[in-house]
Amino acid sequence: MGHDEDDDQTTVLRTDAAPGATPGGEAAARRDRAVRAAVEQGVVGPAAPVAGLLDVTGIRASAAALHAAFEAVVPPGTPVLHAFAVKATPLVPVLRLLRAAGIGAEVASPGELALARAAGMPPSATVLDSPAKTPAELREALALGIAVNADNPQELDRIDAMTRSAPTGSPVGIRVNPQIGGGAIGALSTATATSKFGVPLRDEDAREWVVRAFLDRPWLTRLHAHSGSQGMPLEMMVRGVAATYELAEEINERAGRRQVDTVDIGGGLPVNFGSDDETPTHAQYARRLKSRVPGLLDGRYGIVTEFGRSLLAKHGTVLARVEYAKRAGGRPIAVTHAGVQVATRTVYAPASWPLRIAAFDAKGLPKSGPAVGQDIAGPACFAGDLLAENRPMPLLEPGDYVTALDTGAYYFAQHYSYNSLAGPGVYGFSAPTAADGVRFAVVREPQTPDEIVAEAGGGAERDALRNL
């Protein structure tokens, strides 16, 4: 496989943007306007020292770009479902916004399915994936007509029994693991030799088992593989898709008909966390697939995608107030209200998940001044609760603000309740131009102390142990 103009290996997380800077571009300008407006309008402040901000204009633009990317490489009329990976940003208003933009939902738990249904996602636009589906979860999906990808032979046996007693209209497929190897972040690599996901195609007799499973079940019509992840080069992702396509062709040839009619290629397009540039793009990936696996996109197969991070990451910002500024060992430390509770991956695996941090003054304006190396600390009671360590930026003072950029996926919507820290409020914003002003909408209210107490068994359960 050669190199083409769309080759982009910027899939490893980078932090080469000027620390503390607010890069140019329309998205960065909208973000800066939103930060200032959030301070001026009291979205953040002493009483609400941390919030998540979502750029609605940017989300809509990403959804439109995803549609356009695949429309450009498949014949008109080819069925294509883009199912957003709900785990990336599990917020009902976000799912409703995406549905209005023609995006469906990929769910991997009963909770995620409940969120998708609450958002009005129709069964025809919903896909259920999980390596640990319960009988109840399978029965619900099959009764609703939601697409189901069986993860393993035991799960397929369960589906066999259920469909014998209650026929379903659900499209059903098998998830396979092409075993192409891992990317830069091992914990996220789903196509390694020992991955827990799917049927491992290179294991002894596994490929033949998959083919036979289809030949014995005419109602199996889909193949699914998810080889992408943060830190995974595009070429490896394409290899995983190619292996799945080749298996679909083998099944159809041996069946003597087009039994596999849809290939679910998963998601996992990596995100550039080093600047405001959106690289690689969905269009680059789609063109790469067209070049390397043309038969998949010639109209004979329906296509399902399951992108998450690549749709939302660039459009989210954590905005946090600096409560104190201190020194230890000669190093400045800005103590903020954003730490492990909103940026769990960054705090526990900073080498894999570094974030850009930008500095703003007490009025919400970009802060200027000499770059000084300083720690950006969170509020949790352990030493490693840091968003950044010795990061050069204008010296922060109490009452200033910091933003953690590119945090629209897998950050403030996945709250981690260390120290019983409250979940932050999440707000969508619209700021198309400087002349339009900034409007905010509540996506999720900040968590209250009473809600924390109730979640911790402080209601009717409070004397449960004393009464044993």
N, C-alpha and C positions, 0 to 999 in steps of 0.2 A: 504494500500500500504506500503510495507516494505522498508527497507534501503538496497541498494546494493553497490557494490564496486565503482560504478560510481557516487554515490551521491556526489554532490558538491554544497554547499550552499554559496560559495564565490561569491555571486552576488551583495553584497552591496559594494559600492566603498570603497577602502581602501587606506591608505597612510602609510603602515608599512615598506616600503623599506627605506633603509638608506638615509636620505635626502642628496642631492648633489652627491650621488654615481652614478657611471655608472655600473650597474650590468653586470655580465658575460653573456655568451651565444652568439651564432652566430649573432643573430639579433642586440644585443647591440654592438657587435664589429663592425658590418657593419655601424651602426648608428654613432659610434664614428669616424670611418674613414671618413664618409660622412661629419660630422661637420667640421673636420679639413680641408678636401678638399674644402668645401664650403667657408671657410675663405681664404685659399690659392689661390683659383681660382677666388675670387671676387664675388661669388654668393651672399654673404653678406658682408657688410662693411659700412663705413660711408655714402656712397651714396645709399645703399640698406640695411637698418638696420634690416629688418625682412623678413623671407622667410619661406615657407612651403616645407618640404622635404618628398618625398615618396619613400619607399624602394621597388623597382620593384621586386627584388628577393623574398622578404617576401610576396608581394601580390600574386605572382604566386604560392608560396608554400601554401598559405591559400586557394586559389581556388582549387588546386589539393587535399588538405586535405578534403575539403568539398565534392568534388566528391567521394573520397574514402570512406568517412564516410557513405554515403547513399548507395553506391554500395555494402557495406559490409552487409547491412541489408535487401535488397530487391532482389528478384529473377532476374537473367539476363533478359534483355528485358523490364523490368518495366519502363514505361516512367517517367523520373524525370527531371524537369526543375528547376534549381537554378536561380532565378531572383534577381539580385542585387537591393537593395532598393536605387534608384538613389539619393534620398534626402540625403543619408549619405555622398556621395562625388560626387556632380554633376559636373564632369569634363569630357569632351569628351575623352581625351586621356586615362583616367582611365577606362572609359566604353569600349573603344576599346581594351585595354589590357585584361580586364575581358572577353570580347567576344571571343578573341583569346584563352582564357583559358576555353571556353565552358560555360560561364556564361551569362544569359540573363539579362533582365531589368524589374524591377517593378517601374511603374511611377504613380505619383499622382497629376499631373497638366499638362496643355498644354506645359509649359516650359520644364518639365522633359521628356515628350514625344518627344519634339523637340530635346533635347539633345540625347536621345536614338536613334532617327532616324539619327541624324548627326553622331553618332558613328557607324552606320551600323547595329544596332540591328534589326533582322528580326521580322516581326509581330508575327511569331510563337514562338518567344522567349521573347515576351513582354506581360506584364500584367498591366492593368489599374485599379488602386484602388484610390478612393478618396471619401470623404463624400459629396462633393459638385460639382459633374460633371455637366457641362453645356450641353444643347442640342447639341451645336456645337462640344464639346469635345466627346460626345457619338457618334455622327454621324461619326466623323473622325475615331475613333477607330473601329467602326463596319464596316466602308467601307474598312479599311485596313486589317481587319481580326485579330485584336489584341484581346486577351482575356480580358473580362470585368467582374468585380464582382460588381453586383448591391448592393448598400448600404442600400436601404430602399424600401418600397412599391411604393412610388411616382416615384422613379427612374426606378423601374421595369415597371411601367406603361408607362414611356417614351420609354423604350426599346421595349415594346410591339408595340407601335405605329410605331416606326422606322422600326422594322423588318417586319411589315405588308406591308409597302410601299417599302422597299428595303431589301430583304433577305440578310443575312450576313453569312459569314463563321467563324465569331468569336465564340470561346467557351464562353458561358455566364454562370455565376453562381450568387449565392447570398452570401453576407457576413453576417455572424451571429456573435453575441456576446454571448459567453457562460456564461458571468456574473459570473466568478469564483472568482473575487476579484482583488485587486490591489497589487502591489509590494511596494518596499521601496521608490519609487519616484512617488508620486501621479499624477503629471502632465504628466507622460509617461504611466500610466496604462490604457490600452485600453479595459480591460475586467471587468470593475467595473459595478455595477448595473445601473449607470446612464451615462455610456460612450456614446459619440456621434457617435460611430462607429457601423455599422451593425444593424441587427435585434436582439433585446434583447430576447434571447430564454426563459428566465424564466418569462417574463412579461405575463400577462393573454392573452391567445389565440394566442400568437406569434408563438409558435412552430407549432401549427396546421396551422397557416397561411403559414408558410414556406413549410410545407409538401404539402399543397393544391396548393401553387404556382408552385411547381414542377409537381404535377399530372396534372395540367391544361396546362402545357407548356412542351411538350416532348423535346423541344430544350434546356431546362435548364439542364446542365450536370455537373456543378461544385458547390462545397461548399467551402467557404473561412472563415477562422477565424485567427485572429492575437492576441494572448494572451500574447506574450512575450514583454519584455522591459528591459532596464537597471534596476537592482534592483529586478528582478522577479526570484524567485527560479525555478529551472528546474522542480520540481514536479508540481508547479502550471501551468507552460507552458504545460506539458504533460496532465494535467487535461483538459485544454482547447482544445487540439487536440483530446483527447478521446471523449469529448462531441460532437465535430464536426463529428467524425467518427461514433458515435452511431446514430446521426441524419441521416447521409448518409445511414446507414444500414436500418433505419426505412423507409426512402423515397423509397429505392429500394425494400424493402419487400412489401410496399403498392402499388408500381407501378407494381410489378410482373416482374420486369426486372432490369437490371443494368443501370438505368437512370443516376445516379450520377457516373461518371466514373473517376473523378479527385477530389482530396481534396487538397486545397491550405492551408498549415499549417502556412503561414506567416513566420515571422522571429523573431527578438527580442532577440536572444541569448545574454545574458549579457557578459560584458567584465571585466576582472580584471584590474583595473587601479592602483593597489598597487605595482606591480612588473612586471618584464618582462615575467613572466609565463603566458601562454595562457590557462586560466581556466575560465569557463568550455570549453571543446572543442566541435566541431561539432560531433566528433565521440562519445563522451559521451552522447550527446543529442540523437543521432540516436540510440544508444544501449538502452537508456532509453525508447524511443518510441517503439522499438522492443519488449522490455520486458513487457511494460504496455499496448500497443495497437497493438498486433501482427497482427490482421486482417487488419489493415491499410497498412501493409508492406508485405502482402503475395502475391502481384502481381495483385490483383484484381483492384486496384486503381492506377491511375497515381498520382504522387506527385509533388506539386509545393512548393518551399520555397522562402522566401523573406528576406534573411539575408542582413544586411548592415554594422552596426557598427562592428560586429564580424569578418567581412572579412577585413576591412580596418583600424580600430582604431590603432592596434599595429604597423602599418607600416608607420605612419606619425609622423613628428616632426616639431614643430614650433621652429625656430632658430632666436633669436633676440639679437641685440647688446645692451649693457648697455651704455646709453648715459651719465648718471650722477650717482654718488653715494653720498648720503647725509644722514643727521641724523635729526630726529625729536623726541622729548621726549626721547632722549637717544637711540632710535632704528635706526639701519641702514636701509636705503631705497635705493634699486637699481631701478633707473628709466630706463625702457626699452621701446622698440617699439612694444611690444606684450601685448595687453590688451583686452579690450572689443570688439574691432573690429575683433579679430580672436578667442577669447575664451569667447564668450558671455555667455554661460551657466555657466562657471566657475565663472565669475565675478559676475553675478546676483544671482547665487545659489551655493555658494562655498561649503556648507555642502553636497550637493548632487553630485557635480561635481569637487572634488579636483583633481588636477593634480600633477604628479611628476615633479619636476624641477631639472635639473642638471646644474652644473656650469662649464664653460670652460673659459680658459684664452684668451688673445688677439690673440694667434696663433691658437686657436681652439682645444687646448689640454685640457683634463680633469683637472680641477683646484683642487689643494690640499691645505691643511691648516686646522686650527681649525674650527669647525662648529660654526657659529655665527648666532643667530636668526636675520632674516632681512626680510623686505617686498620686494616682487618682484612686482613692480608697472608698469602699462601700461601708454600710452601717453595721454589718454583721460582726459578731464577736469571735472572729478568728483572724489570725495575722494575714492569711492569704487572700482575704476578701479585697482584691484589687482589680479595677478595670484596666489599669495600665501602671507600669512600674518605671520610674525614672524617665517619664515621657517629656521631651522638651515642648514647652508651650508657654504663652504669656503667664506670668505668675498669678495664680488664683488667690482670691481673697474671700472672706465670708460674705455671703450674699450674691456672689457670682453664680454662674451656671455652667455646667458642662453638658455636652451632648455626646452620646454614643451612637455612631452612625451605622447605617445598614442593618438595623435591628428589627426590621418588620417581620422577620420570620424566626421562630425558635428563641425569641427573647422575651419581651414583656408580656406576651400572651401565655407563656408557660411558667406561671409563678411557682417559685420554690420557697416554701414557708419557713426557712431557717430563722430562728429567733422569733417566730411568729410575726415576722415583718408583714405588713399589709400589702396586698396586691395593689399596684398602682392603677389609677384611672387611665383609660385609653381613649383617645380623642382623634377622630378623623378631622382633617382640615382641607379647605379649598382655598387656594390662593393663586388663581391663574395668572394674574399680573399685579404689579405693584399698585396700579390704580384701583383694582377691585377690592382691596382690603382682604382680610382673612376671616373666614367663618369656621367655627368649630362645631362638631356634633359629638355628643357623648356616645362612645361605642361600648364602654364598660365603666360603671361607676367605681371610684376608689373603694377598696374594701374597708369596712368599719371595724372598730374593736369589738362591737357586739357580734358581728359576723364571724370574727376570728374565734371568739368564745364559743359560739354555737357550733362551729366546725370542730372544735376541740372537746365536744361532749359536755358543754356547759349548760345544756338545757335539761330536758327530762332525764338525761342519763347521768347527771352530776353525782348521784349517790349510788350508782350501779354497783360499784365495788364494795362499798360499805355494807350493802344489803346482802352480799353473798353469805 
